[in-house]
Amino acid sequence: MKSALKISLFIISIFLNASANSQKNITFLVAEREYKTAETLPQFAKQHLSENFSKKFCWAANEGEKRNQLSNLSAIRKADLLFISVRRRAFKEETMELIRSHIAKGKPIIGIRTASHAFQLRKETVPSGHQEWPEWDGEIMGGNYNGHYGKELICKIQYATNSRHHPLLEKVKLPFSTPASLYRNSPLPNASTPLLLGSVKGFSPEPVAWVHQTPAKGKVFYTSLGHEEDFKKPTFNQLLINAINWCLENE
């Protein structure tokens, strides 16, 4: 009887270990206050990401000396996917090296909203032992951030040319509107493939979601959406779910 119990427990432990090892590790880097992703991203992860994913968060303070210090660095080392919601920070050299290492291994990246200007301070002096990454947007995100249109303009989201059947847009119902200011991202680098366009009255449409590859051939998805109100829309949540699955399908 005891032998049978031991065998059963051994089989269960193997199953549990295999299940844990099959989990994909998603690490969220959150360091911005304007769009409240410190609230919306944990809620999104809890509601929409299955137990097939291990979800870890790295945080930075909104003010003071620690605004350029990211916590829980071990989660970056273990990440299969980095999901970035950071605005104008210069993290410690050790932290930046971990991010660079992730990318150099060809691992995927997702960025939302202010991730296009994640690692470039505006007026502050870079603290000693910290780093900026001014080329991040063009080299890694595949973008071309140049500010934004007025916040009072409602932005309508629609398909980019020939993007309707991309797997990232499966079950993504368009059009929809967002109160988020439309980012100026035109023209995108040739290597980026636009998926969604945003338009406001009186201006030409701008790309608001695209895919790209890092120099190490890692997958990149970026969207300038990510306003607090966007997370209340099933369509936006579906877009992020699709992006996560697309980034990790061969990892």
C-alpha positions as CSV (number, residue, x, y, z in Angstrom):
1,M,0.0,0.0,0.0
2,K,2.8,2.4,0.9
3,S,4.7,1.5,-2.2
4,A,1.6,2.3,-4.4
5,L,1.2,5.6,-2.6
6,K,4.8,6.5,-3.1
7,I,4.6,5.7,-6.8
8,S,1.4,7.8,-7.1
9,L,3.1,10.7,-5.4
10,F,6.1,10.4,-7.6
11,I,4.0,10.4,-10.8
12,I,2.1,13.5,-9.6
13,S,5.4,15.3,-8.8
14,I,6.6,14.5,-12.3
15,F,3.4,15.8,-13.8
16,L,3.6,19.0,-11.7
17,N,7.2,19.6,-12.6
18,A,6.5,19.1,-16.3
19,S,3.6,21.5,-16.1
20,A,5.7,24.1,-14.4
21,N,8.5,23.7,-16.9
22,S,6.1,24.1,-19.8
23,Q,4.9,27.4,-18.6
24,K,6.0,30.5,-20.5
25,N,7.5,33.2,-18.4
26,I,6.1,36.7,-19.1
27,T,7.8,39.5,-17.3
28,F,6.1,42.9,-17.3
29,L,8.3,46.0,-16.8
30,V,6.0,48.8,-15.5
31,A,7.4,52.3,-14.9
32,E,4.9,55.0,-15.9
33,R,2.1,56.9,-14.2
34,E,0.3,58.7,-17.0
35,Y,-1.8,55.7,-18.1
36,K,-2.0,53.7,-14.9
37,T,-0.7,50.5,-16.3
38,A,0.5,49.6,-12.8
39,E,-3.2,49.0,-12.3
40,T,-4.5,47.9,-15.7
41,L,-1.7,45.4,-16.6
42,P,-2.0,43.2,-13.4
43,Q,-5.7,43.1,-13.9
44,F,-5.3,42.2,-17.5
45,A,-2.9,39.4,-16.7
46,K,-5.2,38.0,-14.0
47,Q,-8.3,38.1,-16.1
48,H,-7.0,37.1,-19.6
49,L,-3.8,35.0,-19.2
50,S,-4.2,31.4,-18.5
51,E,-2.2,29.2,-16.1
52,N,0.0,28.3,-19.1
53,F,1.8,31.5,-18.4
54,S,3.9,32.5,-15.4
55,K,3.4,36.3,-14.8
56,K,6.0,38.4,-13.0
57,F,6.2,42.2,-12.6
58,C,9.1,44.5,-12.2
59,W,8.2,48.0,-10.8
60,A,9.8,51.4,-10.5
61,A,8.6,54.3,-8.4
62,N,6.9,57.2,-10.0
63,E,8.9,59.9,-8.2
64,G,12.2,60.4,-6.5
65,E,15.5,58.6,-6.7
66,K,14.0,55.2,-7.2
67,R,12.1,56.2,-10.4
68,N,15.1,54.9,-12.3
69,Q,15.5,51.7,-10.3
70,L,13.6,48.6,-11.4
71,S,12.7,45.9,-8.9
72,N,12.7,42.1,-9.2
73,L,15.5,41.8,-11.8
74,S,15.6,38.0,-11.6
75,A,12.3,38.0,-13.4
76,I,14.0,39.6,-16.4
77,R,16.6,36.9,-16.5
78,K,13.9,34.2,-16.6
79,A,11.6,35.9,-19.1
80,D,10.6,34.2,-22.3
81,L,8.7,37.5,-23.2
82,L,9.3,41.0,-21.9
83,F,6.1,43.1,-21.9
84,I,7.1,46.8,-21.6
85,S,5.2,49.8,-20.3
86,V,7.9,52.3,-19.4
87,R,8.1,56.0,-19.9
88,R,11.3,58.1,-20.0
89,R,13.5,56.2,-17.5
90,A,17.2,55.6,-17.4
91,F,17.7,52.4,-15.4
92,K,20.8,51.1,-13.8
93,E,23.5,49.6,-16.2
94,E,22.8,46.1,-14.7
95,T,19.1,46.4,-15.6
96,M,19.8,47.7,-19.1
97,E,22.2,44.9,-19.7
98,L,19.6,42.3,-18.7
99,I,17.2,43.8,-21.2
100,R,19.9,43.9,-23.9
101,S,20.8,40.3,-23.1
102,H,17.1,39.2,-23.5
103,I,17.0,40.8,-26.9
104,A,20.4,39.5,-28.0
105,K,19.1,35.9,-27.4
106,G,16.4,36.5,-30.0
107,K,13.6,36.6,-27.4
108,P,10.4,38.5,-28.1
109,I,9.3,41.9,-26.9
110,I,5.9,43.6,-26.5
111,G,5.6,47.3,-26.0
112,I,2.5,49.4,-25.4
113,R,1.9,53.2,-25.4
114,T,5.0,55.0,-23.9
115,A,7.3,52.0,-24.5
116,S,8.4,53.8,-27.7
117,H,10.2,56.3,-25.5
118,A,10.9,54.0,-22.6
119,F,14.6,54.7,-22.1
120,Q,15.2,58.3,-23.0
121,L,14.9,61.1,-20.4
122,R,13.6,64.4,-21.5
123,K,15.3,67.1,-19.3
124,E,16.8,65.2,-16.4
125,T,20.5,64.3,-16.1
126,V,21.2,60.6,-16.4
127,P,22.2,59.4,-12.9
128,S,25.7,58.0,-12.4
129,G,25.7,54.3,-13.2
130,H,22.5,54.5,-15.2
131,Q,21.9,54.3,-19.0
132,E,19.6,55.7,-21.6
133,W,18.9,53.9,-24.9
134,P,18.0,56.7,-27.5
135,E,18.0,54.2,-30.4
136,W,15.5,51.9,-28.7
137,D,12.4,53.0,-30.7
138,G,13.9,52.7,-34.1
139,E,16.2,49.7,-33.6
140,I,14.0,47.5,-31.3
141,M,10.4,48.8,-31.4
142,G,10.5,49.5,-35.1
143,G,8.9,52.9,-34.5
144,N,9.4,56.6,-35.1
145,Y,7.9,58.4,-32.2
146,N,7.6,62.2,-32.8
147,G,5.1,63.4,-30.2
148,H,1.4,63.3,-30.5
149,Y,-1.7,65.1,-31.6
150,G,-4.1,66.9,-29.2
151,K,-5.6,65.0,-26.3
152,E,-9.0,66.4,-27.1
153,L,-9.2,64.5,-30.4
154,I,-11.0,61.2,-30.5
155,C,-9.0,58.6,-32.4
156,K,-10.7,56.0,-34.6
157,I,-8.8,52.7,-35.0
158,Q,-9.0,50.7,-38.3
159,Y,-7.1,48.1,-40.3
160,A,-3.9,49.0,-42.1
161,T,-3.7,48.1,-45.8
162,N,-3.5,44.3,-46.3
163,S,-3.5,43.6,-42.5
164,R,-7.0,42.2,-42.0
165,H,-6.0,38.5,-42.1
166,H,-2.9,38.8,-40.0
167,P,-3.0,36.3,-37.1
168,L,-2.5,39.1,-34.6
169,L,-5.9,40.5,-35.6
170,E,-8.0,37.4,-35.3
171,K,-11.2,38.2,-33.3
172,V,-10.1,41.8,-33.1
173,K,-13.3,43.7,-34.0
174,L,-12.9,47.0,-35.8
175,P,-13.4,49.9,-35.9
176,F,-13.3,51.2,-32.3
177,S,-12.4,54.5,-30.8
178,T,-10.0,55.6,-28.1
179,P,-9.6,58.8,-26.0
180,A,-5.8,58.3,-26.1
181,S,-3.9,61.0,-28.0
182,L,-2.8,59.8,-31.4
183,Y,1.0,59.3,-31.5
184,R,3.0,60.6,-34.5
185,N,4.9,57.6,-35.8
186,S,5.1,58.2,-39.6
187,P,7.0,57.1,-41.4
188,L,7.8,53.7,-39.9
189,P,11.0,52.0,-40.8
190,N,10.7,49.8,-43.9
191,A,11.2,46.7,-41.7
192,S,8.1,47.3,-39.7
193,T,4.7,46.0,-40.8
194,P,1.7,48.2,-39.9
195,L,-1.4,46.3,-38.6
196,L,-3.6,49.1,-37.3
197,L,-4.1,52.8,-38.2
198,G,-5.5,55.6,-36.0
199,S,-7.1,58.7,-37.4
200,V,-8.2,62.0,-36.0
201,K,-10.2,64.7,-37.7
202,G,-8.1,66.9,-39.9
203,F,-5.0,64.7,-40.1
204,S,-3.6,61.8,-42.1
205,P,-3.9,58.4,-40.4
206,E,-0.9,57.2,-38.3
207,P,0.2,53.6,-37.5
208,V,-0.9,52.6,-34.0
209,A,0.1,48.9,-34.1
210,W,2.8,47.0,-35.9
211,V,5.2,44.1,-35.9
212,H,9.0,44.2,-36.2
213,Q,12.1,42.1,-35.7
214,T,15.0,42.8,-33.5
215,P,18.6,42.6,-34.9
216,A,18.7,39.1,-33.4
217,K,15.5,38.1,-35.2
218,G,13.3,38.3,-32.1
219,K,9.6,39.1,-32.6
220,V,8.4,42.5,-31.6
221,F,4.8,43.8,-31.3
222,Y,4.2,47.4,-30.5
223,T,1.0,49.4,-30.1
224,S,0.6,53.1,-29.1
225,L,-2.7,52.1,-27.6
226,G,-2.7,51.4,-23.9
227,H,-4.8,54.2,-22.3
228,E,-6.7,53.2,-19.2
229,E,-9.9,53.3,-21.2
230,D,-8.5,50.9,-23.8
231,F,-8.3,48.1,-21.3
232,K,-12.0,48.3,-20.8
233,K,-12.6,47.3,-24.4
234,P,-12.7,43.5,-25.3
235,T,-11.1,44.3,-28.7
236,F,-8.0,45.8,-27.1
237,N,-7.6,43.0,-24.7
238,Q,-8.0,40.5,-27.5
239,L,-5.2,42.3,-29.4
240,L,-2.8,41.9,-26.5
241,I,-3.8,38.2,-26.0
242,N,-3.1,37.6,-29.7
243,A,0.2,39.5,-29.5
244,I,1.4,37.4,-26.5
245,N,0.4,34.1,-28.2
246,W,2.1,35.2,-31.5
247,C,5.3,36.2,-29.7
248,L,5.5,32.9,-27.8
249,E,4.3,30.4,-30.4
250,N,7.8,29.1,-31.2
251,E,9.6,29.9,-27.9
